[in-house]
Amino acid sequence: MPSPRPEPGAGTAAAPPPGCPAHAAGAGPGGGADGLRRLFGPEADTDPMRLYEKLRSEHGPVAPVLLPGDVRVWLVLGHRENLEVARTPSLFSRDSRHWHAMREGRIPPDHPLAPLTTWQPLCVFADGMEHQRLRQALTDSLSRFESRGIRRYVIRFTHQLIDGFENAGQADLVEQFADQLPLRVITQLFGMEEEYGPQLVKAAKDMIQGTETAVESNDFITDTLQRLVERKRVEPAHDVASKLIEHPAGLSDDEVREHLRVTLVSANEPTVNLIANTLRMLLTDRRFRATLAGGHMTLPDALEQVLWDEPPMTTNIGRWATGDTQLAGRQIKAGDMLVLGLAAGNVDPAVRPDLSVPLHGNRSHLAFSAGPHECPGRDLGRAIADTGLDTLLSRLPDLRLAVPQEELRWDSALMSRRLVALPTSFTSPRRTGRPRPGETSASARQPLPPPEPPAGAAVGTQVRPSPPPGAPAAAGAVPSSEPERGTGWAAVRRRLRGRGR
């Protein structure tokens, strides 16, 4: 469950008095040339949530900060202010050509921010009617793949991944599971060969972290998808790439390629983090696990709670002011860049004064942003995480953390906080030879035929209602105290499958 809200000044020297040139973080490892805190470097990497609380204490819901290259931007920390920016594209546009730093040539092609901010002919950089045209093509193409068809891919690849480490009795569920599953599913939906998956995993991770090689990684993704588009123009099939090409919106090859790229990035990295964060919560937080096992929370509820407490993306870059305006009393100038603080907004004291209170069924978090540019891969990500976790826990019923919780480590980047590793152990079962539902052990490694096109079915998971307060716990479920290791997972799995009532 959520940890207590950190004290903004904990572990730091006393803040300088107002009016001091060092006020607002001029000194210290996080201080930049303008006396502002950096969203990169030691302070941000060590504990980004503590940094957000310091900024909230010093500046309120909107804070001036520095991005790589000491580029000055505004970080939006308040929940209400994040929604205001995300839902008002007329004032805060997604078109990066408004950005004065871009217009003035301060963001060259080799800048770490270039892959994330250079204007491209796709929906995430468009507003108004053009955004509607491009976004509709993307959502229509994704919706051609019904949830059941996507789940078949997820189940197949989850079994294949578990087959690779099951006999060892131990696994790093970040590297060997969470890192691998989403892109294996996505590349299949795109109509790509499976061998592209590992390379794209590495490139997408590097690009989203804004490293020195982010540009090269972006080029690799772009070149790979360009070849896919050229092939699908000649050999269309039932896949997302072909549906985008065939869509009545008449997308160009560049537009098709770039929308595949944005879907790949927006559906992969957040889903990897969502799976890893949920597994960590299940393995380390006894109250979270007991609530799920005891029937007071379904798996969709659990995912939404994780999206509140540990959103897969901590920030979202960016929005650009179309004119001079005000936000939470701050003077925003035309061409200024704003960064949505998704993680900071989710713990805004104005909406969550007590972080220990659960938020089952509440989807008003900022994990997928909001407004017309809400993440297009959110439902796909939910479907992959939901089904993948269900299948994993069914195969490994006594899964447990293999190291002390205090040894877990994270990598922080501009837009995400990623769990480095999740070492686990479990009893290594010998294969019984009994086939899984709908397949044989031999068929587990055969290519999965594409799902039949549905009639307008939407991608996503269905949220099952939780039992009413006071309802009796599920039969066989553990009580609301620490569940016994191993036996508690049986009740968890019944809840995952919706059979625990």
N, C-alpha and C positions, 0 to 999 in steps of 0.2 A: 504494500500500500504506500501512499505517498509519504515521503520523509518530511520532517518538520521544515517550515520555511527557514532558509538560512538567514542569519543576521547579516545585514549588508556590510558591517565593519568587522566581522569576526576574522581574527587572524591578521589584521592589518594595523598599521599605525593610525593614530587618531587623525581624523580628517582635518585639513586646514580650514581656517575660518573663512566665511563668505567674503569675497572680495580679494582674497589672496590669489596671485597669479597661478598657483598650483592647484587651486580649487577645481573640482571636476576632473581630478586624476591627472594633473600635469606631471607629477613625479611618479617614480616606480616603474617596474618592468612593462606595464601596460600603457604607459604614457607615450603619446606621439608628438610630432613636431608642433602641432597646434595646441598642445596641452590637453588632448582628448584621449580617451581610452581606445585601444585597438580591439577590433573583433577577431584578431589573429595574434599569434605569438603566445608567450608563456602564460599570461594571465587568462586569456580566453581558452587556451588548450587545457589548462589544469582543472578549471571548474567554471564552465560557461554560465551555469545557473547562478552561481554566486556573483559573477560579473554582472549579470542582468539585474540582480537585486541591488548591487551597488549603484548602477546607473539609474535605477528607478528612485533610489533614495536621493541621489544627487540632482536629478533632472526632472523627475516626474515621468509621465507616460510617454514622452517623446524625448530622445537623447541624441545629441551629436556624437558621432563615433567615427573611427577611421577604418577603412578597408585596405587590402594590400596596395602598396604604393603610397600609403597614407592619404588615400582619397577620402575626402570628408563626405559623409552621408548622414542621414537621420535614421536611427533605429527606433521603431515603434514598439513600445513595451506594453501599453494598455490594451486590454481585450476590446473595449469599445472603440478605441482609436484604430486598432487593426481592422476591425470590421468597417469603420468609416472609410479608410483608405481602400480596402479591397472592394467595397461596393460602390465606389464613386469614381469610375474610370474617366469621367469628364474632367475631374480635378487631378486625379492621380493615375496617369496613363501607363499602360504596359509598353508603349512605344519608346524604345530606348533612344530614338533619334531626338527626343526632347532633352536628353542629358547634356548639360553644358560641357562636362568632362569629355564626352565622346565627340561633341562638335569641335572642341578645341584641340583635339588630337592627343589628349592625355591618356587615352586608352588604346595603345597600338595593338596590332593583331597578336603580338606575343605576350600581352599582359595577362596575368592569371585570371582576371575578370572577363577577358574577351569572349571565351566560349559561352559565358552565362549572360552577357549583356549586348553583344553585337547583334544588331537587328537582323532578323531572318524572316522570310515570307511564310510565317506560320501563325497559328491562332494566339500563341502566348505573347506575341509582340503586336497584336492588332486589337483594335477597339471598334465598337459600333457595328455597322452592317458587315464590314469585312471580317471582323471577329466571328460574327454569327455564321457567315458562310463557311469559314474554315472549321470552326468548332463543330458545326452540325455534321460536316463530312466525317470528322473524327469520331464523334459519338455514335453516329449512325453505323459506321464501319465496325466499331467495337461491339455494338448491340446485336450484331448479326450472330454472335457467338453466345449461346445461352449458357446459363450458369452450370447446367449439368455437363455440357461438353467441356467447359473449362476444368471442372472438377475431375473429369476423367484424366486429363493431362496431369493435373496436380497429383492425383493418387498414383498414377503410373511412375512419375519421376520421383515421388517421395519413396516409393518402394525400392526403386533402383538405387537411390542414394543410401538408404538404410542397408541394402544388400552389401554395399561396399564397406561398411564398418561394423555390421552387426556381430560377426564372429569374434571381433577383437574385444568386445565387452566394454569398450570405451570409445568416446568420440568427442571432438570439438564441434559442437553444434552450430557454431558460427561458420567456421571454414568449411566443414563437411556437409552442412545442411542449409542454413539460412542463406549463406552466400551463393549457393548453387541453384536452389529451387526456382526462384522467380524468373530468372532469365531463361532457364530451360523451358519453362512454360511459355514465356513471351516469344522466344524465337520460333517455337512451334506455331503459335498463333499468327506470327508474321509470315510463315511459310519458309523459314530458313532451315538449313541443315543443322543437326544437333552440335556438330563440332565447332560452330561459331560461338556457342554459349560461354565456355571458359574465357576466351579472349575478350568477349564483350563485357563479361563480369569485371575483369581487371581494368579495362578502359573506362567503363562507366564510373567505377569507384574513384579512379584517379581524376576524372574530369570534375565530378561533383565536389571533390575536396579542394579544388582550385590550386593544385600543386604546380611546380615549375614545368611539369610535362603535361599539364592539362590540355594545352593546345594540340600536342601530338596525339593524345588520346581522343580528343574530339575529331581530329582528322581521320583517325582509324575508323571510328564509328560512322562518320559521314561517308567514307569511301565504301565501307561494307554495305551500308544501306543503299547507296547509289547503284551498286551492282545488283542488289536485290530488286530494285525498282525496274531496272533495265530488263532483267529476266522475266519479271511478272508482266511487263508490257507484252511480251511475246508468248509467255506461258501462264496465263491467269489460272487461279485455282480458288478454292474456298479458304481464303486467309485474309488477314487484315490488309496486307499490302495490295492485294488484288481488289478488295472492296473499296479502298481509297482511290485507286486508279479508275474504277468503274463509276464512282459516285457522280450524280448529276451536277454537283458543284463544279466539275471540270477542273480538278487540281492539276497543276503542271507537275513535271517530274521533280522539280526542286521542292514544291510544296508537299508532295507525297513523301519524299525522303525526309524532309524536316519534321513532318508530323509523326512519322515512324520514330524518329530520333527522340522527340519530346515524350512520346509515349513510353519508349524504352527506358529513358532516364527517370521519368516521373513515376513509373510503375515499379521499377526495379529497386533502387536504393531505399525508398521508403518502406517497401515490403520486406526487404532484408532486415532492416532495423526493427520493424514491427514484429516479425517472427522472433528475432533474437531477444528483444526487450520483453516480449510476453513469456518466452521460455525462462528468462532470468527471473521474472516475477514469480512464476510458478515454482521454480526450484529454490528460491531464497526467501520468499515472503510467505510465512505460514498462514497469516490471516487471509491473504489473497487466495491461496490455494484452498483453505478451508471454506471460504465463502463460495468458491466455485464447486467444490466437492459436496458441500452441504445443500446445494440446490438453490441458493439465494442469488446466483449469477449464472447466466448462460455463457457460452464461449463468445458470441457476439458482444455481450455485455463486457466480458473481460477484455476484449480487444478495444472497445471504446474507452474503458478505464485506462488502459495503457496509452491510448492516443491522447488522453488528457495529461497523464503524469509524465510520460516519456515520448513525446511526439517524434516520429521518425526523422523529421526535418526540423531543426531548431529555428532556422530563419528562412525567409524567401526573398530572393533578389530578383527584381526590384520593381519599384514604381517610380514614376517621374512626374514632377509637378508641371502641369500645363500652363500655370500662371502663378502669380503671387497669391498666397493664401495663408490661413492660420490653421494650426492643428494643435489642440491642447495648449493654446496660448503661445505656441512657437511660431515665429515668422518663417514660413516656407517660401523660398524664392522660386521663380520659374526656372525649370531645368534642374532643380535639386533632385537628388535620388533619395528614395526612402526604402528601407529594408523592413519587411514585416517580421516582427519578433514573435514567431508562432509559439515557441516554448515559453517565453516570458509572458505572453498574453494569456496562456493557459493557466498560469498561477497568479494572475493579477489579483491582489487582495480585494479589489472592488467586486469581483465575481466569485472568488473562492477565499473567503476569510479563514476557513478552516480546511486545510488540505487533506485532513484525515477523513473527511466525509465522502463516502463513495458517490459516484455519479452514474449509476447503472441506467442505461438506456438514454443518457443525455448526449446528443450528438452536436452540441453547440460549441465544441472545441474548435481550435484553429489548426489542427494537425494537417488538414488538406487545404488550408487557406479558406477563402470564402468569395462570394460574389461571382461575376461572370467568368472569372479565371480560376475558379476552384479546380483542384487537381483533376485532370481527365482520367487518371489511372486509379482513382480511389476505390471504385467498386471492384476492379480487377484485383487490386492489391488485397482487399478484404477477402475475396474469394480464395485467393492463393493461400493467405495466412490461415484462414479458418480451416480449410480442408487439409492443408499440410500439417497443421498442429494436431488435428483430430487423428490423422493417419499415423503420425509419428508416435503419439502416446498409446495408440492401439497396438503398435508393433513392440514398443519398449515399455511395458507396464511398470517396471520398477526403476525408471530413470531417476538419477540423483546427481547432484553436483559433486564433482570429484576433487575440488579444492575448496579451501575456506573462502567464504564470500568476500572477505577483505582483499583477496588476491586478484579479483576481477579488475580489468583495466579497460579504459575507453580511449579512443582516438577522437579528438575534436577537430572539426574543420569549420569553414565559414557557414555551412548550411546544415551540418549534421553532427551528431555525437554518436559514434559507432562503437559498440561493444567489440573489443579486440578478439576475445576468445571466450568460449563457454565450455570448459572441460567437464565432461559427464562420464558416469559409469553406469553399468546395468548388467544384469545377468545375461550372458550370451546364450540364447536358445539355439538348439540344433534344429535345422529345418525339418519339419515333420513330413514334408512332401505334400501336405494338404494345400490345394490351390486356394488362392485368395478369391473373393467373390468376383466372378466374371472373367477370371483369367487363370492360366496355368503358370507354373514357375518358369517354363520356357518362354511363354508369351510375354513375360514381364520385360524382356529386353527387345521385343520387336517394336518397330515404329507404330505409333498409334494412328489409326485412320482419322482423317479430319471429321469433326462432328457435323451432322446434318444441319444445314441452315435452318434456324427456327423462324417462326412468323412473328418477328418484332419482339422477341424476348430480350430482356435487359440483362446486362452483366451485373452480378452482385450477389450478396448473401441476404437471406431473409432473417430479420431479427425476431427471435422467438421471445414471447413475453416471459418475464420472470414470474415465479410464484408470488402471490400476494403476501404482504407481511403477516407473519404469524402462521403461515402454512407449515405443515409438518415437513421435516427433512425427508429427502428421498430414502427409500429403503436401502440399507447398506452404506449410506453416506457417513462420512466421518463427522464428528461433532465440530463445533466452532473453535476448538482448541487445536493444538498441533496434531495433524494426522500422522498416523504411523507411516514410516517410510515404506514404500512399496504398496501396502494394502490401500492407502489413500488414493492411489491413481485409478483404481477400479471405479471408484465413485466419480472421480474427475472425468473419466472417459464416458461414463453414462451421461454426465451432464453435457459433454461435448457433442454427443450424438442425440441429445434431446430426449433421452429415454429415462432420465433419472427421476422424473416426477412420480 
